[in-house]
Amino acid sequence: MNAPADQVAERRDAPAPLAPGRRLGDFLLTRVVGQGGFGIVYEAEDLCLQRRVAIKEYMPSHLATRPDGERVHPISGRYAKTFELGRRSFVSEARLLAQFRHPGLLEVFHFWEQNGTAYMAMPFYEGTTLDRVLANRPGIVSEAWLKDTLAPVLDALEHMHAADCYHRDVSADNILVLDGGKALLLDLGAARRVIGDTERALTVMLKPGYAPIEQYADDPACRQGPWTDIYALAAVLYFAVTGRMPPASASRVMHDSLPPLGSLQPPGYGLGFLEAIDRGLSIRPERRPRSIAEFRSLLHSAPPTIGAAPRPEPEAAEVPAPGREERSSPPSPGRRTAGVAAVALLAVAALAAVATLRRSPPQPGARSTPAIAQAKPTATPGRPGPAAAAPANAAPGASVAGNTSVGESASVVENAPARARSPAGAPRQSAPSVRTGTVRLAVAPWGEVFVDGVSRGVTPPLKELALGAGSHRIEIRNPAAPSLTREIVVREGKASVIAHRFK
């Protein structure tokens, strides 16, 4: 039996890149450096200025194809709108980055549309992403090294914030450590977020561990600002110091298992530096530093500890050779589905937690003091810490393009529960057939959804409910307004809509 066209598209190979020797405007492509889920990066020669550059092509692999080897098309009409929204966002991001000139921020000096898609031209940076530096050379990491290496990143964020622009995608795999030793903040991942938002795929939109709680909320009351980037940068520092990613902010709201660095006091780090990171990782936005200047001041409030023993280098760590390229197979449909479901559940919990935070404002002067976890966070072999820090589709070359998606790596679900195995020889029981219908939700600005008295999450991002056929009582609550209650009859295979705006 033939599978639906959209399922076939999900299993197709990644679109072929443009062949070396192809000309794009004034640029001659020389090789493919990396290919990720949302773009392809080429090395190219600028024929006018006689310099080596990197060209990034908008190419969402699950939405687009290149049947003739040149022009890009959506794989079907169903995906045309999402593809176009992502392309516009890609161009808007390029236009925004082109306005900034800062040594700590990716420079875009040209962007254009061609072949049914879009491109941006950048300098060809030589370096390695921070997550790979931490994995392969942990012995160089110290308080002084982190302050010195990441100083340009803080300066770049401060420069952006002064223009009321926020990065929203700071992570260890989106920071490039240049061969000269200074760090560079890579692109904003705008196309990835727009596509993820359109598809309601939170595994695409957010990076658990780095994304603060306000990024989970589709609510104007949960404002984003400098404190949003500060949380993500504090998560980068926490990961660099401990080798472990912080738990996702959504899970921390319900049960904060993050051990504060000020209590752990790892050797070689001053207490002021550690407490600054803890404050940057405060769940409540109002408890974080309000500006990069304040965060920088806290980080430098005391001189670094000198003379502590460095962490040992991993025995089997292999430093990637310059120019070497790696390709990894895309995740199977089953793994992708499980990841989306797990992070979607995490996001629903986050939105419910946001509602709780709004209902219970902190006392003036209250200070964030996370509880110390009883169990140690799980670490991966070789380098303590989860694989979320290193994108699976990254090619470890020595250029900015070595991060194959240039800041658009897929997130890894943290602490996802393993699927239980049936005892050997036990007969498999088929799941009973359940007759269901669909209830679509269109609620603004947001509300917590209860079905027959049981909470089902927060809308948005929750947009649909699959309910058993029959009568149900649906209640949608927003603490700022009277609740909405509806008695509905769900019919098998049919869809109904509940639309409401809280005032």
C-alpha positions as CSV (number, residue, x, y, z in Angstrom):
1,M,0.0,0.0,0.0
2,N,1.4,3.4,-1.0
3,A,2.2,5.9,1.8
4,P,0.7,9.4,1.7
5,A,2.8,11.9,-0.2
6,D,3.7,13.9,2.9
7,Q,5.0,10.9,4.7
8,V,7.1,10.0,1.7
9,A,8.5,13.5,1.7
10,E,9.5,13.2,5.3
11,R,11.6,10.1,4.5
12,R,13.3,11.6,1.4
13,D,17.0,12.4,1.2
14,A,18.2,15.9,1.9
15,P,18.1,18.2,-1.2
16,A,21.2,18.1,-3.2
17,P,23.5,21.1,-2.8
18,L,24.5,23.2,-5.8
19,A,27.5,21.8,-7.6
20,P,31.0,23.4,-7.2
21,G,31.7,25.8,-10.1
22,R,28.2,27.2,-10.0
23,R,28.0,31.0,-10.0
24,L,25.7,32.9,-7.8
25,G,25.9,36.6,-8.7
26,D,29.5,37.7,-8.1
27,F,30.3,34.6,-6.2
28,L,31.8,31.3,-7.5
29,L,31.0,28.2,-5.4
30,T,34.1,26.1,-4.6
31,R,32.8,23.5,-2.2
32,V,30.0,22.5,0.2
33,V,31.2,23.0,3.8
34,G,28.1,21.9,5.7
35,Q,24.4,21.0,5.3
36,G,21.9,21.2,8.1
37,G,18.1,21.0,8.5
38,F,17.5,24.5,7.4
39,G,20.4,25.6,5.2
40,I,23.5,24.7,3.2
41,V,26.8,26.5,3.6
42,Y,29.2,26.8,0.7
43,E,32.7,28.1,0.5
44,A,32.9,30.6,-2.4
45,E,35.2,33.1,-4.1
46,D,34.1,36.7,-4.3
47,L,35.0,37.4,-8.0
48,C,34.9,41.2,-7.5
49,L,37.0,41.5,-4.3
50,Q,39.1,38.4,-4.8
51,R,38.4,37.0,-1.3
52,R,37.1,33.8,0.2
53,V,33.6,34.0,1.6
54,A,30.9,31.7,3.0
55,I,27.5,31.6,1.3
56,K,24.5,30.3,3.2
57,E,21.5,29.1,1.2
58,Y,18.0,28.9,2.7
59,M,17.1,25.2,2.3
60,P,14.7,23.6,4.8
61,S,15.3,20.0,4.0
62,H,11.9,18.7,5.1
63,L,10.0,21.4,3.0
64,A,12.0,21.9,-0.2
65,T,13.5,20.0,-3.1
66,R,15.8,20.8,-6.0
67,P,14.6,18.6,-8.9
68,D,16.7,20.2,-11.7
69,G,19.9,20.7,-9.6
70,E,19.4,24.4,-9.4
71,R,16.0,25.9,-8.6
72,V,14.4,25.2,-5.2
73,H,10.7,24.3,-4.9
74,P,8.4,23.4,-2.0
75,I,8.0,19.6,-2.0
76,S,4.2,20.1,-2.3
77,G,1.5,22.8,-2.2
78,R,0.8,21.8,1.4
79,Y,4.2,23.2,2.5
80,A,4.4,26.2,0.1
81,K,3.2,28.8,2.7
82,T,5.5,27.5,5.4
83,F,8.4,27.5,3.0
84,E,7.7,31.1,2.0
85,L,7.3,32.3,5.5
86,G,10.7,30.8,6.4
87,R,12.3,32.4,3.3
88,R,11.0,35.8,4.2
89,S,12.3,35.4,7.7
90,F,15.7,34.3,6.4
91,V,15.9,37.5,4.3
92,S,14.7,39.6,7.2
93,E,17.4,38.2,9.5
94,A,20.0,38.8,6.8
95,R,18.9,42.4,6.5
96,L,19.0,42.8,10.3
97,L,22.5,41.3,10.7
98,A,23.7,43.5,7.8
99,Q,22.9,46.6,9.9
100,F,25.4,45.6,12.6
101,R,29.2,45.7,12.5
102,H,30.7,44.2,15.6
103,P,33.7,41.8,16.0
104,G,31.6,39.6,18.3
105,L,28.7,39.1,15.9
106,L,28.4,37.3,12.6
107,E,28.7,39.8,9.7
108,V,26.5,39.7,6.7
109,F,27.7,41.9,3.8
110,H,25.3,40.8,1.1
111,F,22.0,39.0,0.7
112,W,19.7,38.3,-2.2
113,E,17.0,36.0,-3.7
114,Q,17.8,33.6,-6.5
115,N,16.8,30.1,-7.7
116,G,13.5,30.3,-5.8
117,T,15.3,30.6,-2.5
118,A,17.5,33.1,-0.7
119,Y,21.2,33.5,0.2
120,M,23.5,35.5,2.5
121,A,27.2,36.1,2.1
122,M,29.5,36.2,5.1
123,P,33.2,36.2,5.9
124,F,34.8,32.8,6.0
125,Y,35.5,32.5,9.7
126,E,38.2,30.0,10.9
127,G,37.3,28.4,14.2
128,T,35.4,25.8,16.2
129,T,32.0,26.0,17.9
130,L,32.1,26.4,21.6
131,D,30.3,23.1,22.3
132,R,33.1,21.3,20.4
133,V,35.8,23.2,22.2
134,L,34.3,22.2,25.6
135,A,34.0,18.6,24.5
136,N,37.5,18.2,23.0
137,R,39.6,20.6,25.1
138,P,38.0,20.8,28.6
139,G,41.4,21.4,30.1
140,I,41.6,24.9,28.8
141,V,38.4,26.0,30.4
142,S,38.7,28.3,33.4
143,E,37.1,31.4,34.8
144,A,39.7,33.7,33.2
145,W,39.4,31.8,29.9
146,L,35.6,32.1,29.8
147,K,35.7,35.8,30.7
148,D,38.3,36.6,28.0
149,T,36.8,34.3,25.3
150,L,33.2,35.3,25.7
151,A,33.8,39.0,26.2
152,P,33.1,39.8,22.6
153,V,29.8,37.9,22.8
154,L,28.6,40.0,25.8
155,D,29.7,43.2,23.9
156,A,27.8,42.0,20.8
157,L,24.6,41.4,22.7
158,E,24.9,44.7,24.4
159,H,25.3,46.3,21.0
160,M,22.2,44.5,19.7
161,H,20.1,45.3,22.8
162,A,20.9,49.1,22.4
163,A,19.0,48.8,19.1
164,D,16.1,47.0,20.8
165,C,17.1,43.8,19.0
166,Y,17.4,40.5,20.9
167,H,19.2,37.4,19.7
168,R,17.0,34.7,21.3
169,D,19.2,31.8,20.1
170,V,22.4,32.0,22.3
171,S,23.8,28.5,22.8
172,A,27.1,26.7,22.9
173,D,26.6,25.4,19.4
174,N,25.8,28.9,18.1
175,I,29.1,30.5,19.4
176,L,32.2,30.2,17.3
177,V,35.6,30.3,19.0
178,L,37.9,31.8,16.4
179,D,41.4,30.6,15.9
180,G,42.6,33.8,17.5
181,G,40.8,32.8,20.7
182,K,37.9,35.2,20.8
183,A,34.3,34.1,20.4
184,L,31.8,35.1,17.7
185,L,28.0,34.9,18.1
186,L,26.4,33.3,15.1
187,D,23.1,33.9,13.4
188,L,19.6,34.3,15.0
189,G,17.9,31.2,13.6
190,A,14.9,33.2,12.6
191,A,13.8,31.0,9.7
192,R,14.0,27.9,12.0
193,R,11.8,29.6,14.6
194,V,9.2,30.8,12.1
195,I,8.9,27.4,10.5
196,G,8.8,25.7,13.9
197,D,6.1,28.2,15.0
198,T,4.0,27.5,11.9
199,E,4.3,23.8,12.4
200,R,3.9,24.0,16.2
201,A,7.2,22.0,16.4
202,L,8.7,23.2,19.6
203,T,11.7,20.9,19.1
204,V,12.6,23.2,16.2
205,M,11.6,26.5,17.8
206,L,13.5,26.2,21.1
207,K,16.6,24.7,22.6
208,P,15.8,23.1,25.9
209,G,18.3,24.1,28.6
210,Y,19.0,27.5,26.9
211,A,15.5,28.9,26.3
212,P,14.1,30.8,29.3
213,I,10.5,30.3,30.4
214,E,9.3,33.5,28.6
215,Q,10.2,32.0,25.3
216,Y,7.7,29.2,25.8
217,A,4.8,31.7,26.2
218,D,2.8,33.1,23.4
219,D,1.7,35.9,25.7
220,P,2.4,39.6,25.4
221,A,2.5,39.8,29.2
222,C,5.6,37.6,29.3
223,R,7.9,40.2,27.7
224,Q,11.3,39.2,26.3
225,G,14.2,41.5,26.6
226,P,18.0,41.6,27.5
227,W,17.2,39.2,30.4
228,T,16.1,36.6,27.8
229,D,19.6,36.5,26.2
230,I,21.2,36.7,29.6
231,Y,19.5,33.5,30.7
232,A,20.8,31.7,27.6
233,L,24.3,33.0,28.1
234,A,24.2,32.0,31.8
235,A,23.2,28.5,30.6
236,V,26.2,28.5,28.3
237,L,28.5,29.4,31.2
238,Y,26.8,26.8,33.5
239,F,27.5,24.1,30.9
240,A,31.1,25.3,30.4
241,V,31.8,25.2,34.2
242,T,30.0,21.9,35.0
243,G,29.9,20.0,31.8
244,R,26.2,19.6,32.3
245,M,23.3,21.4,30.6
246,P,20.8,23.0,33.0
247,P,17.4,21.3,32.9
248,A,14.8,22.9,30.6
249,S,13.3,26.0,32.2
250,A,9.8,24.5,31.8
251,S,10.7,21.6,34.1
252,R,12.5,23.9,36.5
253,V,9.3,25.8,37.2
254,M,7.5,22.7,38.4
255,H,10.5,21.3,40.3
256,D,13.8,23.1,40.3
257,S,16.5,20.4,40.3
258,L,19.3,22.8,39.2
259,P,22.1,22.8,41.7
260,P,23.2,26.4,42.1
261,L,26.9,26.9,41.4
262,G,27.2,29.1,44.5
263,S,26.5,26.0,46.5
264,L,28.5,23.5,44.4
265,Q,31.5,25.9,44.4
266,P,33.6,24.0,41.8
267,P,37.3,24.5,42.3
268,G,39.0,27.3,40.3
269,Y,36.0,29.6,40.1
270,G,35.3,32.6,42.3
271,L,32.1,32.8,44.3
272,G,31.1,36.1,42.7
273,F,31.4,34.6,39.2
274,L,29.4,31.5,40.2
275,E,26.6,33.5,41.9
276,A,26.4,35.8,38.8
277,I,25.7,32.7,36.7
278,D,23.1,31.5,39.2
279,R,21.3,34.9,39.1
280,G,21.4,34.9,35.3
281,L,19.6,31.5,35.4
282,S,16.8,32.7,37.7
283,I,13.5,31.3,36.4
284,R,11.7,34.5,37.0
285,P,12.8,37.2,34.4
286,E,12.6,40.0,37.0
287,R,15.2,38.3,39.2
288,R,17.8,38.2,36.4
289,P,20.2,41.1,35.6
290,R,18.3,43.6,33.6
291,S,21.1,44.4,31.2
292,I,24.3,43.0,29.8
293,A,26.2,45.8,31.6
294,E,24.8,44.6,35.0
295,F,25.5,40.9,34.2
296,R,29.1,41.8,33.1
297,S,29.6,43.7,36.3
298,L,28.4,40.7,38.4
299,L,30.7,38.3,36.5
300,H,33.7,40.5,37.2
301,S,32.8,41.4,40.8
302,A,35.7,39.4,42.1
303,P,39.1,38.3,40.6
304,P,39.2,34.8,39.3
305,T,40.7,32.0,41.5
306,I,44.3,31.3,40.4
307,G,46.1,28.0,40.5
308,A,43.3,25.5,40.6
309,A,44.0,22.2,38.9
310,P,42.5,22.1,35.3
311,R,40.0,19.4,34.3
312,P,41.7,16.4,32.6
313,E,41.5,16.0,28.9
314,P,39.3,13.1,27.8
315,E,41.4,10.1,26.9
316,A,39.5,9.2,23.7
317,A,38.7,12.8,22.5
318,E,39.5,13.4,18.9
319,V,40.1,17.0,17.8
320,P,38.5,17.5,14.4
321,A,40.9,18.1,11.6
322,P,40.6,21.4,9.7
323,G,38.4,21.0,6.6
324,R,37.2,17.5,7.4
325,E,33.5,17.1,6.7
326,E,31.1,14.7,8.4
327,R,27.5,13.9,7.5
328,S,25.1,12.2,9.8
329,S,21.9,10.4,8.8
330,P,18.7,12.3,9.6
331,P,16.7,11.1,12.5
332,S,14.2,8.4,11.8
333,P,10.5,9.4,11.6
334,G,9.9,7.4,14.9
335,R,12.6,9.3,16.8
336,R,11.5,12.6,15.3
337,T,7.9,12.0,16.4
338,A,8.9,10.9,19.9
339,G,11.0,14.0,20.3
340,V,8.3,16.4,19.1
341,A,5.8,14.8,21.5
342,A,8.2,15.0,24.5
343,V,9.1,18.6,24.0
344,A,5.5,19.5,23.2
345,L,4.5,18.1,26.6
346,L,7.3,20.0,28.2
347,A,6.1,23.2,26.6
348,V,2.5,22.6,27.8
349,A,3.9,22.3,31.3
350,A,5.9,25.5,30.7
351,L,2.8,27.5,29.7
352,A,0.9,26.2,32.7
353,A,3.8,27.2,34.8
354,V,3.9,30.7,33.2
355,A,0.2,31.0,34.2
356,T,1.2,30.1,37.8
357,L,4.1,32.6,37.8
358,R,1.7,35.4,36.7
359,R,-0.8,34.5,39.4
360,S,1.8,34.6,42.2
361,P,4.1,37.5,41.8
362,P,7.3,37.4,43.8
363,Q,7.7,39.4,47.0
364,P,9.7,42.6,46.5
365,G,13.4,42.0,47.2
366,A,13.0,38.2,47.0
367,R,16.0,36.4,45.7
368,S,16.1,33.4,43.5
369,T,17.7,30.4,45.3
370,P,17.3,27.2,43.4
371,A,17.1,24.0,45.5
372,I,20.0,21.5,45.3
373,A,19.0,18.4,43.4
374,Q,19.2,15.1,45.3
375,A,20.3,13.2,42.2
376,K,23.2,14.3,39.9
377,P,22.2,15.2,36.3
378,T,22.9,12.5,33.8
379,A,26.1,13.0,31.8
380,T,27.2,11.5,28.5
381,P,30.4,9.4,28.1
382,G,33.7,11.2,27.2
383,R,32.4,14.7,28.2
384,P,30.0,15.1,31.1
385,G,26.8,16.6,29.8
386,P,24.1,15.7,27.4
387,A,24.4,15.6,23.6
388,A,22.1,18.6,23.3
389,A,25.2,20.8,23.2
390,A,26.5,19.3,20.0
391,P,24.1,19.3,17.0
392,A,24.0,15.9,15.3
393,N,24.1,17.4,11.9
394,A,27.2,19.5,12.4
395,A,30.3,19.0,10.3
396,P,33.4,19.7,12.6
397,G,35.4,21.7,10.1
398,A,37.5,24.6,11.1
399,S,35.2,27.3,9.6
400,V,32.0,29.0,10.6
401,A,30.3,26.6,8.3
402,G,31.6,23.7,10.3
403,N,28.5,24.3,12.3
404,T,26.5,22.9,9.5
405,S,23.2,24.7,10.1
406,V,25.0,27.9,11.4
407,G,23.0,28.2,14.6
408,E,20.0,26.2,13.4
409,S,20.7,22.8,14.9
410,A,17.9,20.6,16.1
411,S,17.3,20.4,19.8
412,V,17.7,17.2,21.7
413,V,15.0,16.2,24.2
414,E,16.5,16.2,27.7
415,N,15.9,13.2,30.0
416,A,13.2,11.7,27.7
417,P,11.8,8.6,29.3
418,A,12.8,5.3,27.7
419,R,10.2,3.1,26.1
420,A,9.4,0.1,28.3
421,R,10.1,-3.3,26.9
422,S,7.8,-6.2,27.0
423,P,9.1,-9.4,28.8
424,A,10.6,-11.9,26.5
425,G,7.9,-14.2,25.0
426,A,5.1,-12.1,26.2
427,P,2.3,-11.8,23.6
428,R,1.7,-8.4,22.2
429,Q,-1.7,-6.9,22.8
430,S,-3.1,-4.7,20.2
431,A,-4.4,-1.3,21.4
432,P,-8.2,-1.1,21.4
433,S,-9.7,1.1,18.7
434,V,-10.8,4.5,20.0
435,R,-13.4,6.6,18.2
436,T,-12.3,10.2,18.4
437,G,-13.1,13.6,17.0
438,T,-11.1,16.9,17.0
439,V,-11.7,20.1,18.9
440,R,-9.7,23.0,17.5
441,L,-8.9,25.9,19.8
442,A,-8.5,29.6,18.8
443,V,-8.0,31.4,22.1
444,A,-6.3,34.8,22.7
445,P,-4.1,35.8,24.5
446,W,-4.0,32.4,26.3
447,G,-5.9,30.1,28.6
448,E,-5.5,26.8,30.5
449,V,-7.7,24.1,29.0
450,F,-9.7,21.7,31.2
451,V,-11.6,18.7,29.7
452,D,-14.1,17.1,32.1
453,G,-12.2,18.7,35.0
454,V,-8.7,17.6,34.0
455,S,-6.1,20.0,32.8
456,R,-4.9,19.3,29.2
457,G,-2.4,22.2,28.9
458,V,-2.3,25.8,27.8
459,T,-3.4,27.3,24.5
460,P,-1.4,28.4,22.6
461,P,0.7,26.4,21.8
462,L,-2.0,23.8,22.3
463,K,-4.2,24.1,19.2
464,E,-6.1,20.8,19.0
465,L,-7.7,18.2,21.3
466,A,-8.4,14.6,20.2
467,L,-11.3,13.5,22.4
468,G,-13.4,10.4,22.5
469,A,-16.8,10.6,20.8
470,G,-19.5,11.7,23.2
471,S,-20.3,14.7,25.5
472,H,-17.5,16.7,27.1
473,R,-17.3,19.7,29.3
474,I,-14.5,22.1,28.2
475,E,-13.4,25.0,30.4
476,I,-10.7,27.5,29.5
477,R,-9.3,29.6,32.3
478,N,-7.4,32.9,32.3
479,P,-6.9,34.4,35.8
480,A,-7.4,37.9,34.4
481,A,-10.9,37.3,33.1
482,P,-14.0,35.1,33.7
483,S,-13.6,31.5,32.6
484,L,-15.2,30.1,29.4
485,T,-17.2,26.9,29.7
486,R,-18.7,24.9,26.8
487,E,-20.6,21.6,26.8
488,I,-19.9,20.0,23.5
489,V,-20.7,16.7,21.7
490,V,-17.7,15.2,19.9
491,R,-18.5,13.2,16.8
492,E,-16.2,10.5,15.4
493,G,-14.0,11.8,12.6
494,K,-15.5,15.3,12.9
495,A,-14.0,18.6,14.0
496,S,-15.4,21.5,16.0
497,V,-14.0,24.8,16.9
498,I,-13.9,26.8,20.2
499,A,-12.9,30.4,19.6
500,H,-12.6,33.0,22.4
501,R,-10.7,36.2,23.3
502,F,-10.3,37.0,27.0
503,K,-10.7,40.7,27.7
